[in-house]
Amino acid sequence: MKRSSLLLTGSALLAALVAVSAHAQTAGRPAETKRPNAPNQQPAFAGQTRAPQPDRMPRITQEVVADDLPHLWAMEFLPDGRMLVTAKRGAMHIISEKGEAGPAIKGVPKVLSGGQGGLLDVALAPDYASSGLIFFSFSEERQGGNGTSVASARLVPDDNGGGRLENVNVIFRQMPSYDGNKHFGSRLVFGPSGELYVTVGERSDPEPRVQAQDLSSGLGKVFRIDMNGKALPDNPFVDQGGAQPEIWSLGHRNLQSATLDGQGRLWTVEHGPRGGDELNRPEAGKNYGWPEVTYGIEYSGSPVGKGITATAETEQPVYYWDPVIAPSGMAWYDADAIPEWKGSFLIGGLVAQGVVVVHMDGDKVAHEERVPLQARIRDVKVGPDGAVYAVTEQRGGGGSAILRLTRT
């Protein structure tokens, strides 16, 4: 993508070409310095939270490449370098290399846009170059409530910067439906063999959220399906009576971050309560605890359930945050343009208002650093040029911008 001369109108806090000094904080000390919400909770092992900042932190320059966009939720690079984006209210657009949004793509199905719902993630099929297939998740109104659904379609761009969707087909619905407007998830990630991971939420309210522990319910789960929406034959619960065969893992709260690592393995970050955002590597059939086991506390200040942070039957998070970063959007950095970040996860922070860089040592977190951008970050992608692209949003549903982060 070419650099744009666009400037943010009336917004000093997202001015283009602002150099961010990563050494505003001190190497070797945790990036998080605020008091935890649950100070009496202790990590299960060393390095599970508040990892030190690395010794080498690059200076990062941010540049606005697109502005005056609707409230975006996700972005994906097309093979020609343009971006396909989803707008929460229910539109898709193609962003040109000059940073201009084309007209709304025709044929997008009706979405339920309200609260945390709307048009959510989008992913290109592994064979997109030949098939033109895309997959997208959205909150769908149904009899008895609503829920997260996944659809496939063929994207046909036109000569005017827009296009249309053909053969739109809803391939999967999170069930049961629930009449609420929170915790829809959702991210879509294709695995190395063409399997599609779908992350969802547990709908937040006390009544439905306990179903995150119920294999007959699709709330609070990671699903693993084929491109027709069917359970894969080696899923962990396909032969268990009463269980939804599409389930890959259970006990999740609200999963809005997911990506593959350099080995092709799925990693996720889910929203915790007040404290307790979790980095996990979801494995087949494993239980990640929510709402019976968690770090953090209720928004009211009371314990979550019995206040338990560990049991023998549930998995510990690889890493957790208290206070929260409020994760949304995630990418694995394997490019060379920012060598200090190679082999790290990049996580968009809504509350952290920047990109959280998690440096890995095997399957453990070695270091954490923060790139402050003074904006809520809804999605993060690594571009074909090795730069990092971050989608901003405004609380309450204002417009978005797309930032390009490079090494100074």
N, C-alpha and C positions, 0 to 999 in steps of 0.2 A: 504494500500500500504506500502510495506517495504521501509525503508530508503535505498537510493542508495549511493554507494561510488563514483558515477560519479562526475567529476570536470569539470567546464567550461574551455575549452582550450582557452588560449589567451585572457581571459576576466576577468580582475580584478574587474570590477564593479558589476559582478554577482557571486562573489565567494561564495561557499557553506558555510553554517553555519555562516552567518554574523548576529550578534545580532543587531537589530534596536531599539534604545531607543526612545520610544514614547514621552518621556519627554524632548526631544530636544527642543520642544516648550513648552509654559506655559499653564497649565490648566486654564480654564476660559477665555482665549483669543481665538479669531478665528484662525483656522489653516491657513487660507488665509490672507496674509499680503500685497500682491501686490496691486497696485492701480487698481481700476476697469476701464474697457474700456469706460464705460458710467457713469461717476461720478455723473451726474445730475439726473440719474434715482433713484427713491426711492422705496424700497419694499412696497408692499401693506399692510403688517402686520408685527408685530414684529417676528423675528426669521425666516423670509423667506429666508434670506441669511446670510452668515458669522456667523453661530451659534458658540457658544463657545465650546472649547474642554472640554471633561469631566474631572472630578476630578481624576478618576481612569482610567489610560491608561496602558495596559499591555506591558511589554517588549516582543518583537516578534523576534523569530529566523527564518531565512530563510535558506532553504536547497534545493539544486538542485536535483531533482529526475529524470529528463530526460533532455538531452542536444543533440546538433547537430541534431535537428529536422528541417524539412522544415518549411516554414512560415505558422504557424497555425492560425486558426481563432476561433475555438471552441473546447471544450472538454466535454465529458460526461462520468460518471462512469458507467461501466457495473456491473451487480450483483455480479460477481466474484472478483471485486476490480480492474480489469484492466480498462484502459481508452480508449475510442473511440475518436479520434480526426479528425478534418477536416483540410486539408491544402488548403490554398487559391487558389493555382494553379489547384486544382481539384482532389486531392487524399484523401482517408481516410486511417488511420492506427489504429491499436490496439497497445497501449503501455503496455508492460508487467509490472508486479510488480517490476521487476528489472530496470525499466526505459528504456527498449529497444523497439524501434519501429519495428513492424513487417512489412513484405512486403505490398505494396499497395493493398488494397482490390479491387477485380475485380468487374466490372459491374457498377462503378460509371458513370453516364451520363456525356457528354461533358458539361463543364461550360465555360462561357465567363470570362476569367481571364485577367483583365487589369484595371488600375485605382483603384477604390474601389470595383470592382466586383471580383467574384470568387466563390468558394465553401464556404458557410457561416456557418450557425448554424446547429446543429444536436441535436435531442431530442429522447429519447426512448419513445415508446408508453407506456401508463399506464399498459398494459398487456404484456409488453415485455418478461417477464419471460416465458410466455407460447406461445406467438405469434412470438417473434423474430423481431417484426416490429420496424423500426426506421423511423424518418421523418427528412428531411434536406432541407435547403433553399439554393438557388444558383442563380447567375445572368445568364440568359439564352438569347442567341442570337435568334432573331425572325425577321420576315419580318417587315421592318419599324423601326427596332431598337432593344431594349433589355429590360429586366425587371427582377424583382425578382420572382422566381418560387419556389414552394414547392413540394417535391416528397416524396413518401413512398416507402419502400422496406423491404424485409426480410433479415436480416443480418445472414449469416451462417459462423461462424468462422471455421478455419481449424486447424490442428495440428501443423502448422509451424508458428503460430503467425499472420497469415493473414486471408483471408476469401474471401467471395464473397457476392454480393447483388443479390437477386432473386426478381422477380416480381416488378421491378422498375416501378413506375407509377407517373407521374406528376399530382398531384391532384388539384393544384391551381396556377393561374398565375395572378400577379399584372398587371392590364391593366389601361390605354393604355401603349403600348410600347413607348420607347423614345430612340433616338440615343445619348446616353451620357454614361459617365463612373463614375458617382458619385451618392452617396446617395441611395444605394440599401437597407439600413437597414442591418441586419434583425435578429430578434430573434424569437424562437419558444418556447412557453410555454403551457403545458397542464394544464387546470384548474381542479378543484376537481371533476367535472362530466364528464371528458373526452373531454371537448371542447378544441379546439386548437386555441390559440391566435397567430397571425402572425403580426409582426411589420415590417414596410417598411419605405422607405424614399420618399422624394418628388422630387428627381432627381436634386436638387440643382440650376439649371440654372433659370434665371428670368422667362422664358417662361413657363416651366412646374410647377414651385414651387407654383404658385397661385392656382393650382388645388388641393392643400391640403384643400381648402375650398369648393371644388366641390364634391357633393355626387355622381355624375355620373362618377367620376374618382377614381381610386385606388391609387393615389399618395398621400403620407403623411397621411397614415391611420393606424389604428389598425384594423385587421380583426378577426372575430370569426367564425370558421368553424368546421365541424365535421371531422372525420378521412377520409372521402371520398372527402373532399374539398368543401362541400356544406354549404350554409348559415344555421345557426340554426334558427328554427322557431320563437324564441323569441328575435332575433336580433332587434335593434331599428328601422331599415329602411326597413324591409322586405316588408312592405305594402305601401311604398312611391314610387310613380311613378318616373322613371328615376334614382333612387338611386341604387347603387350596394348593394345588400342585405347582403353581407358578412361583410359590414363595421360595426365596433363596436364604434369607435370614430374617430374624424377628427381634422384637424388643427395641424398636427405634422410635424416636420422638418426631422430629420433623427434618427430613433429609433434603437440603437444598444445595448440597455440594457433593460432587462425585467426579472421579476421573480414574484413568488407568495409570499405573506407575510404569517404569521402564521395562518391567518384566511382564506387562500385560495383565496385572492384577488390579482388581477394583479396590479403591479406597474412597471413603466418604467422610464428610464432616456434617454432623447434625446439630441443630439448635438444641441447647439444653434449656432448663428453666432459668432462674436467676443464678447464674453460674452453671457450669456443667456442659458447655459445648464440647463435643467429642470428636476426635479423629479416630476412625476405625478402619480396619481392613476386613470387611464382612466376608466370612467364610461359610460354606455350605452348612445349613442346619443349625448354626450357632445363634445363641440368644444374647442380646446386648443390653438386656436388663430393664429398659423403661416399661412402666413407671415404677417398678418395684425396687430397682437398684439404680442409683444415679448420684452424681455429684451435683452440688448446688441445692437451692431451696425453692419453694414456691414463690410466686410473685408477691404473695401476701406476707412473706417472711417466715412462714411455718415450714416444717420439714416436709419433704415429698414422701408420702407414705410413712414408713417407719424410720426414714432417714438413713437407710442402709446404703452403703457405697460399694459393697463387695459381697458376693456369695460364690460358693463353689460351682453353682449351676450356670452362672452368667459370665460373660467375657468382660474383662477390664478394657477400657479405652486405651489405645496406644498413647494418647495424649489428651488432656482436657484443659479448658480455660475457665477461670473464675477470677475476675469478672469475664463476661462473655465477649467474644468478638462479633457475634451474630453472623455466622458464615453464609455466604451465598456465592456460588460460582467457584470453580476450582480447576487448576491445570497442573500438569507435571512439566517441569522445565528441563528439557534435554537439548537445548540449542547452545550455540557458542557465543552469541552476542553479549550475554551477561555471564561470564564464566563462573563468577562467585555463586551463582544460583543453580548451576548445573546439578541435577539430581535432587531438586527440592520441589516441594509442593507450594503452589501459589494459591492463596485463598482470599477471596473477596470478603471484606469486613464491612457490614452495615453499621454496626456500632463502633467498630474500630476505625471506620472512615479511612480505609486505605487497603493496601494489599499486605497480607500476613505471609511471610516467607518461612516455611518450615523445612529446615535442613535435616535430611535423614542420614542415619548411620545404620545400614541394614533396615530392619523394621522398627527401629527406635528413633525418637527425635533427638538429634544432637544439639541443635540450635534453633532459635526463633528470632526473626527480626521483623520490623514493621516498616512499611513505606507509607508515610502519612500523605494522604491526598486531599484531606479536608472535604470529603464527599463520601456518601454511602456507595459502596461498590457492590453491584448486583451480579456481575459476571466477569470472568477473567479468561482470556485465551492467549495462547502463544501464536504469534503470526508467522507466516512463511518467511519473514525477514529476521526471525529470532527475537523481535521486540515483543513486549507484553502489552496486551490491549485490555483495558478495563472499562466496563460499562458503569456509569454513575446513575444514581437516581436521587430524587428528592423525597423526603418523608411527606406522606400525604398525597403522592401521585403526581408530582410535577414532572417536567421534562427531563430528558437524559442527555448525556454527552458520552462520547467514546474517547478515551485517553490512550495515548501511545507512550509507553515507558521504555526508555533506553538508558544505557550506561553513559554517564557524562564523559 
